[in-house]
Amino acid sequence: MADKFRVSKAYLFIGYIKENERMYRQLRSFGYELVFKPTTKDGFGKPKGNIDAELVLHSAAIEYKNYEKAVIVSGDGDFYCLHNFLLSNNKLAGIVIPNRLSESSLLKKFHKHKTFLIRDRDKLKREA
């Protein structure tokens, strides 16, 4: 996707789990800048770390002046307000949706900005 969107910096927003340090090092070696959120456990003991607020805050405030355009990777309708804000400020380069089945109907408005990861799967495999 770097060739399509000319991405120079990629943030990964993720819940922090100490046991995953090796994976975090590997992600950093791939060029990701990691933004962590503390995790909690749900009723079944499964780690939980919803990063929606962190992604919106970084994109619309903290890093806003440091980039020309943003590419948001998510099909979640919770980011509708972020997409709308970036679009109205001419800062939305694209929305990459990993899974067509999980695309929110709220994203219909952004049709010309959407790319579905499944379309580029073979290309991504060749580049890996």
N, C-alpha and C positions, 0 to 999 in steps of 0.2 A: 504494500500500500504506500510505501514511502515514495515510489516513483509517481504514483497517481496524484497524491496530495502534496508532495514535496515537504514532508514533515521533517523538521530539524530537531524537535524535542518531543519525547513521548512520556507522558506521565501515566503511572499506573496507581490507581487508588485502591487500597487493599487493607483489610483488617489484619492487624499484627498478631501473629502466633509465633512465640519464641522457637518452637520446634521446626519452623519453616525457614530458619536463617540461611540454610544452604540454598534453598530455592530463591530467596531474596538476593543473595549474592549472584546467582546465575542470571536472574532477571536484570540486575544492574549491569552485568557483563554484556548483555544484549543491547544495552543502551537505554533502558527504562529508568526514569527518575521515579522512585517510589514515594508515595505519600501514604503514611500509615494512619489507621484509626485503631484505637484500643478495641479489643473484642470483649464481648460478654458471652455467656452461655445461655442457650435457650432451655426450655424445660426438659429436654432430652440430653443435655450436656454437649450439644453441638455448638461450636463457636459461631458467633454472630457479629458482623461488623459492617453495617450498612454505610456506604460511603457517599451517598447522594449529596449530602450537604457539603462535604469536602470538595467534591468535583465542581459543584456550582460555585462555591466560594473562591476556589482557585481560578476558575475560568472567568468569572464575572468581576472579581475584585483583586485578589492577590497577584495574579499573573497577567491581568487584562492589558496592561500597558506594555507588556514584554513580548507580545506576538501580534502578527498581522491578521492571521486567520486561525480558527480552531477547527479541529476535526474531533467530533465526539463519537466514541464507540459505545453504542448502547441503543437498544430498541425500546427502552423504558420510557413510558409516557410521563414519568416523574420529571423528566428533563425538558418538558414542553416549554416551560417558562425560560429556561436557559437558551434553548434553540431560538425562541422568539426574540429574546434580548440580543443574542449574537447576530441574528438576521437583521434586526432593525438597526444595528450599529455596523452593518457590513463586515462582520467578523466571522460569519459561519462559512467555512470552506466545505464542510460535508458532515454527514451523519452516516457512520458505518454501522450496519445492523448485522450482528453475528448470526442471528437465527430468525429467519422469516416468520416462523411460528410464534415467536415471542415479541413481534413488533406490535407496539401499541397503536390503536386506531387514532390516537391523538397526533400521530406523526404524519397523517395524510397531508396536512398543510405544507409539509416540507418535502414533498415528492421529488422535486428536481435536485434536492441536496442529498438524497439517500443513495447509498450503495449497499448491496447485500453481500456479505462476505462469501456466501456460497457461490456467487458468480465468479469470484476470483480464486476459488479453492485450488484449482489445478495450477494456476500461475504461481500461487504462493508455495505450493509443494515444490515446483521446479526451482524457485529462488532459495529455498531452505537448504 
